[in-house]
Amino acid sequence: MCTGRLSVGGQPWLADHVVSGVVLLPGAALVELAVRAGDEVGARTVRELVVEAPLVIPGEGAVRVQVSVGEDSGGGVRSVAVYSRADGAGSDVPWVRHASGLLGEDVRASGVGFEVWPPVGAVAVDVSGLYGDLAGRGYGYGPVFQGLRAVWRRGGEVFAEVVLPSGEVDSAVGFGLHPALLDAALHAGAFSGARESDGGGLFLPFAWSGVSLHASGASSLRVRLSSSGAESLSLELADGEGAPVASVESLVLRPVTEEQLRVSGGGGGESLFRVEWSRLPVGVGAGA
């Protein structure tokens, strides 16, 4: 069990991740917590991590965080889950589970780097209006999370450069992969054909699969992103010299509404994503 404490006072960069007026722990930070906990037992690959409820960071005070890692169930596979509870809450207050999934042993880097940059045949895209557009959709990213610097497209691939601001560069060594850097890499998805036509709604990370960290402490990234649908992305990440840093086999994004975020962020621990049942007429499937 790994434990910690999160607050905008202790980790000021968190205040720069605002969605629909609510300070949320980025999905990339949930991945970072899982990776770091898994590192303690030699299981640094996130086979899957499903986000069940947002972790709201209060404007004042703090939240306590626990990351539990299970026993090896065979082949190096272990369960993982991330929980939180308000700092100072009594023992009778339940912990809220925000994400759960599976960890596995390290995966060797693919060896595909980005030494030639920008990639041959890629066409530059204007990104100057991105963060203004995102703000209009409800993403209130502050300077730490406005890391996307350049984007190119080649067929169905999107390539991007993302960097941490100078004030955060030194802190990068304390992370496997700084959440603001990984989050900024996801912003390049706004330039994929599928995301450009998604209707302008709010999307949040829901299910991560095959997340492998190959090197730690990066303060800038070269990114290759491809889309397998309106809500699914895959990424390969390299450092500023083109050496592999991390890869994400699949990230499924889910649309959310401002109302869902307000309800989920109200302290009740309600799940942001849930199963919905559809009513069927009587007799359908009878005798099957």
HELIX and SHEET records of a PDB file:
HELIX    1   1 PRO A   12  ASP A   16  5                                   5    
HELIX    2   2 GLY A   27  ASP A   39  1                                  13    
HELIX    3   3 LEU A  130  ARG A  137  1                                   8    
HELIX    4   4 PRO A  143  PHE A  145  5                                   3    
HELIX    5   5 SER A  166  GLU A  168  5                                   3    
HELIX    6   6 ASP A  170  GLY A  174  5                                   5    
HELIX    7   7 PRO A  179  HIS A  187  1                                   9    
HELIX    8   8 ALA A  188  PHE A  191  5                                   4    
HELIX    9   9 GLY A  193  GLU A  196  1                                   4    
HELIX   10  10 GLU A  258  SER A  264  1                                   7    
SHEET    1   A12 CYS A   2  LEU A   6  0                                        
SHEET    2   A12 VAL A  63  VAL A  69 -1                                        
SHEET    3   A12 ARG A  78  ALA A  86 -1                                        
SHEET    4   A12 VAL A  96  GLY A 104 -1                                        
SHEET    5   A12 THR A  45  VAL A  51 -1                                        
SHEET    6   A12 LEU A 202  LEU A 213 -1                                        
SHEET    7   A12 PRO A 244  VAL A 256 -1                                        
SHEET    8   A12 SER A 232  ALA A 238 -1                                        
SHEET    9   A12 SER A 220  GLY A 229 -1                                        
SHEET   10   A12 GLU A 157  VAL A 163 -1                                        
SHEET   11   A12 LEU A 148  ARG A 154 -1                                        
SHEET   12   A12 VAL A 123  VAL A 125 -1                                        
SHEET    1   B 3 VAL A  22  VAL A  23  0                                        
SHEET    2   B 3 HIS A  17  VAL A  19 -1                                        
SHEET    3   B 3 TYR A 139  TYR A 141 -1                                        
END                                                                             
